[in-house]
Amino acid sequence: MHAFHQYILDQLTERLNKHRVVVWYDPRAEFRPFLQDVLGVEPSGCRIQTIDFDGMQVGVCVSCGSLFEIKFVVEPQVEMDEPQPLLIYMPAARPDRTESPLAELEQAGDTYEPQLKRLARNVLRHQYSDGQIDDMLASDVVSYADVVGLLAEDDGRQKSMLKVIFADARDNGQLLADWIGQPELDNMVQEKAGGGEILQLARSRLGLELDDTGDLADARRQVLRYVLVGEFRGDYDGEPPAAAAMIPAPAKKEQQKFIGEVAVALRRRHPEVYATLADRVESELGLSSSALPPERLGRIDTFRFEERSLLCYVGQLIVDHRYEEAAQLVADHRRSFWTDRDLRRQNQWEVCRWMAELGVLAREVRRTLPAGNLGPAAWIERYTGVDGWYRLDLTQRRLECLVAGMTEDPECEAALNRVRADYEAVLQEMATGFLNSLREAGWSTAGVLNQSRTHTDLVAGGGRTAYFLVDSLRYEMGVELREQLSDADELALAAAAAAIPTITPISMAALMPGAATSFTVTDSGGELAASVDGSPLPGLQARQKYLKSRVPDVVDLELGRLLGMAPSDLRKRKNFDNASLIVVRSQDIDAFGETGSNHLARQVMDTAVGNIARAIRKLADLGVERFVITADHGHLFTWAKEESMRMDSPGGQTLDLHRRCWIGRGGTTPAGAVRINGAELGYGTDLDFVFPSGISVFRAGGDLAYHHGGLSLQELVIPILVVRMARRVKTPHGLAKVAVSDVPTTLTNRTFGVTVSVPVDIFHPEPISVRPVLLHGGVLVGEAGMALDADYDQKTHCVVVQPGKSARVAMFLQNDNCDKVRLIVLDPATDAVLFQSNDIQIRLGTR
């Protein structure tokens, strides 16, 4: 039995297994020799013969011309309770789609109309290349016997040498790509007389005529130009540049399709060679200097100049407020051959993606800001709702953190300035509107949880609790923390209104026990202080002493120290295992924000949420199940204020002065500011409080970009998360095996790529979610930012890797205030370490 016979038999067997009845139409009677082989004799007479089809007993009936006779013969067979499979062969007949006597049989079963040449091509490809096959099947009278002869072992025809030389190529597109990408094999191609076959393949599949007398190097150059220019031209919406017009164009759709297949295979199988060759063709044809309209460039970035031209165009769209168009263009082009090879290019597109998103959100928020009277509680609800205005601040923070961590400045500087201005304009409107709402409500936020009730309502009486006091944790950061803790057993996020003024000595005191029933702001010997239950609390030491008096077994930990301590050292800490309250303090956001080093502050902010999540999981592993995470206040963090946005302080008797609030007595209220006396805020004090009504600042010490103390939503609204997380059991057999390669020994850039792979494991057949991080002394200083060949979750920074496959993961060093880091791959569900590198030295700016 020859290969063609077996191939057809397999096709029929599959259909009979599935449909039981197959009506086979063969208008040219081309397959009659096959039926003769199957039946053992020349088909004659309209009758059913039972034949063995590879172990399946099949009834075969060959038509003699009458459809009614066929129906009469086969009906008794198909009406049986368990009929055997039935093949009805209809030579020299075509199906009648309207009134065929066999319509019921065809509808109940299957109609088969194979084409001899198409089936032959599928079988011949095992021995010949498509160029050879095209020549073999060129005649209009190719018969079944001809195909059998072509497949014969001893026909004397030379089989495909290209399939021998390029054995890894699975199809003709890969075969041509391998030839283009491996010029070092030309000698072998010549020795095995494969050059003619190359020319034949190019002619039949690409439609490119090559000189039979030329050498392979020249043929390669022509094929390369034809393929690259052909792909570019087919993707370009308009008249191609003159240089491209000199290159022949394919005449048929299937040739254009094959051009794309070759180009894709060349990029995937020989990326380094492709980059060099594409750059060469781009330079030779002067394509980058052709001034092509970027909006006409298609979705395939054949040449490097296309990616760069499109990035500039995205920037211009953003400058022109065409944010949705920019976002769509980024979605279409942020992942291309050129960006996937260069993390710096990926960063440039990622910045544009965030800029477009920020522009869209700024427009959306501005459109939904209330025009009439709306109470403070309603403002806060719109800010913190499911699709609330907080998303604007979340997007702005992610954009600015990404910019701060880039090795190079964003290329679209004008676009960045545009969205920054849009964001600040919306902040101004939002702050002014909210302050007016507060004024009309008598500075009350009735209907919103008051910060001073946090300990009484959510901490006390809840059992052993870890109480996280995070200085300057903005509400949107609380939303991100909720995402990172999504696997918790219980998880709730609420919004609260911080104590006014929103500065650390006041708002942090409002989180102490007793603040719900006795809280005020006082002048404590010439120093501003909050007073709780009659105790003035001007600073950290006073608060710690007061808390100890109320909760004697309290354990106080600083977040960075907690993360850097071994679990065994934590357990040795006095009273840790028996403490009813574990306070975890973090001042990183506020401390770095107030330094004036905006670049470093943004890097720290981008890791703050991850460090809190790590600390919660660490304490959960030590048996702490309940957590309350909150902040003293939020913040505004834009950029340095221009002179027009700075105002003189009120003067008078100044007790305390911040960029966003003045506390004292007397003085003059500046234009664009509001004065509130202590009684209006519910405080038993004669102090006055003056705040800018928008987002302006007083001329005072401190940073010109990072601020708090005022009455904006970003400063006043704080998150409160209540979490219950049981200890996760970490068993060796329950953890996936992860391999990581390409880990550098030294970092000279903030971004670098590593390869993460998960072997096939019968215990873990499903995709594995991992969280690669960079740690310094237990503190998170970097995370995964994107991934190739794997799913990446932007909210949790987790990468989902398929077993048996590898993923290229881009790591971002977000806090470069360290001399070395380690790459750690964590199990997101348990924080168990799946991989840990050696120390990676930090040498930024060196090569």
Buried (B, 14 or more C-beta within 10 A) or exposed (E): EBBBBEBBBEBBBEBBEEBBBBBBBBEEBBBBBBBBBBBEEEBEEBEBBEBEBEEEEBBBBBBBEEBEBBBEBBEEBBEEEEBBBBBBBBBEBEBEEEEBBBBEBBEEBBBBEBEBBEBBBEBBBEBBBBBBBBEBBEEEEBEBEBBBEBBEEEEEEEBBBBBEBBEEBEEBBBBBBBBBBBEEBBEBBEEBEBBBBBBBBBBBBBBBEBEEEEEBEEBBBBBBBBBBBBBBBBBBEEEBBEBBEEBBBBEEEEBBEBBBBBBBBBBEBBBEBBBEBBBBBBBEBEBBEBEBEBEEBBEBBBBBBBBBBBBEBBBBBBBEBBBEBBBBBBEBBBBBBBBBBBBEBBBBBBBBBBBBBBBBBBBBBBEEBEEEEBBBBBBBBBBBEEEBBBBBBBBBBBBBBBBBBBBEEBBBEEBBEBBBEBBBEBBBBBBBBBBBBBBEBEBBBEEBBBBBBBBBBBBBEBEBBBBBBBBBBBBBBBBBBBBBBEEBEEBEBBBBBBBBBBBBBBBBBBBBBBBBEEBBBBBBEEEBBBBBBEBBBBBBEBBBEBBEEBBEBBBBBBBBBBBBBEEEEBEEBEEBBEBBBBBBBBBBBBEBBBBBBBEBBBBBBBBBBBBBBBBBBBBBBBEBBBBBBBBBBBBBBBBEBEEEBBBEBBEBBBBBBBBBBBBBBEBEBBEEBBBBBBEBBBBEBEBBBBBBBBBBBBEBEBBBBBBBBBBBBBBBBBBBBBBBBEBBEBEEEBBBBBEBEEBBEEBBBBBBBBBBBBEEEEEBEEBBBBBBBBBBBBBBBBBBBBBBBBEBBEEBBBBBBBBEBBBBBBBBBBBBEBEBBBBBBBBBEBBBEBBEBEEBEBEEEEE
